[in-house]
Amino acid sequence: MAGQYKAQETKVVSRNRQQKAQDQVDRRHRMARRNLWELTIFLLISMCAYTFRDFNLFAVASEPVRQILGYPPPAYLISIALAVYCFSSVTLTLTAMARDARPEQRWNHLGYRCAFFIFYAFSGTIAANFLPVLFCGLSLYILEQCHVWFYNIKVVAQEQDLVEKF
């Protein structure tokens, strides 16, 4: 009888471990899918920006709105802001990768990256600056996806080590 209970207890513990492992795998897949959803939305917004690349948001705005907003910044200032954003985002992501930190689950970077299309549309230079915004956004998403992959590989390796110990 004691042997039967021991065998049943072992099966329950084994099922619990399998369920926990499956939950962790599902969590990692959700993390990777969220990043890909964000990339998809960025690409859709990029297609819209490309479609309206000759659109000048400042020229379309009414006079009272133009007076409130003021004159749009020159394109070179927006390009400097894009370069600073890209460099700082790369630095933060590489630092997180070096520390083996868990990838962040925030959508705010989608807004930051898409805001540059709006800035360039406001200054009327989106046609000339479309590719830098697109390449910056794509390279940052690729780097973030690499962070997710490396983190998941590390976690899987740690789990396998724990399973081998027990």
C-alpha positions as CSV (number, residue, x, y, z in Angstrom):
1,M,0.0,0.0,0.0
2,A,2.7,2.4,0.9
3,G,4.4,1.7,-2.4
4,Q,1.2,2.5,-4.3
5,Y,0.8,5.9,-2.5
6,K,4.4,6.7,-3.2
7,A,3.9,5.9,-6.9
8,Q,0.8,8.0,-7.1
9,E,2.5,10.9,-5.3
10,T,5.4,10.7,-7.7
11,K,3.0,10.9,-10.7
12,V,1.2,13.9,-9.2
13,V,4.6,15.7,-8.6
14,S,5.6,14.8,-12.1
15,R,2.4,16.2,-13.5
16,N,2.8,19.4,-11.5
17,R,6.3,19.9,-12.8
18,Q,5.1,19.3,-16.3
19,Q,2.3,21.8,-15.9
20,K,4.7,24.4,-14.5
21,A,7.1,23.8,-17.3
22,Q,4.3,24.1,-19.9
23,D,3.1,27.4,-18.2
24,Q,6.6,28.9,-18.5
25,V,6.9,27.8,-22.1
26,D,3.5,29.5,-22.8
27,R,4.6,32.6,-21.1
28,R,7.8,32.8,-23.2
29,H,5.7,32.3,-26.4
30,R,3.4,35.1,-25.4
31,M,6.4,37.4,-24.8
32,A,7.7,36.7,-28.3
33,R,4.2,37.0,-29.9
34,R,3.6,40.4,-28.2
35,N,6.8,41.7,-29.7
36,L,5.8,40.5,-33.1
37,W,2.4,42.1,-32.8
38,E,4.0,45.4,-32.0
39,L,6.3,45.0,-35.0
40,T,3.2,44.2,-37.2
41,I,1.4,47.4,-36.0
42,F,4.6,49.4,-36.6
43,L,4.8,48.1,-40.2
44,L,1.1,48.9,-40.8
45,I,1.6,52.5,-39.5
46,S,4.8,52.7,-41.7
47,M,2.7,51.7,-44.7
48,C,0.2,54.4,-43.9
49,A,3.0,56.9,-43.5
50,Y,4.5,55.9,-46.9
51,T,1.1,56.3,-48.5
52,F,0.8,59.8,-47.2
53,R,4.5,60.7,-47.6
54,D,3.7,63.9,-49.6
55,F,1.3,65.1,-47.0
56,N,2.1,68.2,-45.0
57,L,0.3,68.3,-41.7
58,F,1.2,71.8,-41.0
59,A,-0.2,73.2,-44.3
60,V,-3.5,71.4,-43.7
61,A,-4.0,72.7,-40.2
62,S,-6.1,75.8,-39.7
63,E,-4.6,79.1,-38.8
64,P,-5.6,79.1,-35.1
65,V,-4.0,75.6,-34.8
66,R,-0.9,76.8,-36.5
67,Q,-0.6,79.7,-34.1
68,I,-1.0,77.4,-31.1
69,L,1.5,74.9,-32.4
70,G,4.0,77.4,-33.8
71,Y,6.3,76.8,-36.7
72,P,7.4,73.1,-37.2
73,P,11.0,72.2,-36.3
74,P,13.4,71.7,-39.2
75,A,13.9,68.1,-40.3
76,Y,17.5,68.0,-39.1
77,L,16.4,68.6,-35.5
78,I,13.9,65.7,-35.8
79,S,16.7,63.6,-37.3
80,I,18.9,64.4,-34.3
81,A,16.1,63.4,-32.0
82,L,15.6,60.1,-33.9
83,A,19.3,59.4,-33.7
84,V,19.4,60.0,-30.0
85,Y,16.3,57.9,-29.4
86,C,17.7,55.0,-31.5
87,F,21.1,55.2,-29.8
88,S,19.6,55.3,-26.3
89,S,17.2,52.5,-27.0
90,V,20.0,50.3,-28.4
91,T,22.1,51.1,-25.3
92,L,19.2,50.2,-22.9
93,T,18.4,46.9,-24.7
94,L,22.1,45.8,-24.9
95,T,22.5,46.6,-21.2
96,A,19.4,44.6,-20.3
97,M,20.8,41.7,-22.5
98,A,24.2,41.9,-20.7
99,R,22.5,41.8,-17.3
100,D,20.3,38.8,-18.3
101,A,17.3,40.9,-17.4
102,R,13.8,39.8,-18.4
103,P,12.6,41.6,-21.5
104,E,10.1,44.4,-20.8
105,Q,6.5,44.1,-21.8
106,R,5.6,47.7,-22.7
107,W,3.9,49.1,-25.7
108,N,5.2,52.7,-25.3
109,H,8.1,52.2,-27.7
110,L,5.6,51.7,-30.5
111,G,4.3,55.2,-29.9
112,Y,7.8,56.6,-29.7
113,R,8.8,55.1,-33.0
114,C,5.6,56.1,-34.8
115,A,5.7,59.6,-33.4
116,F,8.6,60.4,-35.7
117,F,6.4,59.8,-38.7
118,I,4.0,62.5,-37.2
119,F,6.9,64.9,-36.6
120,Y,8.2,64.5,-40.1
121,A,4.6,64.9,-41.5
122,F,4.3,68.1,-39.5
123,S,7.5,69.5,-40.9
124,G,6.5,68.3,-44.4
125,T,9.6,66.1,-44.9
126,I,8.2,62.6,-44.4
127,A,9.1,61.6,-48.0
128,A,12.8,62.4,-47.5
129,N,13.0,60.8,-44.0
130,F,10.8,57.8,-44.3
131,L,13.6,55.2,-44.6
132,P,15.6,56.3,-41.6
133,V,12.5,56.0,-39.3
134,L,11.6,52.6,-40.8
135,F,15.2,51.2,-40.5
136,C,15.6,52.6,-37.0
137,G,12.3,51.0,-35.9
138,L,13.0,47.7,-37.6
139,S,16.5,47.4,-36.2
140,L,15.2,48.1,-32.7
141,Y,12.5,45.5,-33.1
142,I,15.1,42.9,-34.3
143,L,17.3,43.7,-31.3
144,E,14.4,43.4,-28.9
145,Q,13.4,40.0,-30.5
146,C,17.0,38.8,-30.1
147,H,16.8,39.8,-26.4
148,V,13.6,37.7,-26.1
149,W,15.2,34.8,-27.8
150,F,18.4,34.9,-25.8
151,Y,16.5,35.3,-22.5
152,N,14.3,32.3,-23.4
153,I,17.3,30.2,-24.3
154,K,18.9,31.0,-21.0
155,V,15.7,30.2,-19.0
156,V,15.3,26.8,-20.9
157,A,19.0,25.9,-20.1
158,Q,18.5,26.8,-16.4
159,E,15.3,24.6,-16.3
160,Q,17.1,21.7,-17.9
161,D,19.9,22.0,-15.3
162,L,17.3,21.9,-12.5
163,V,15.6,18.9,-14.0
164,E,18.9,17.1,-14.3
165,K,19.7,17.8,-10.6
166,F,16.4,16.2,-9.5
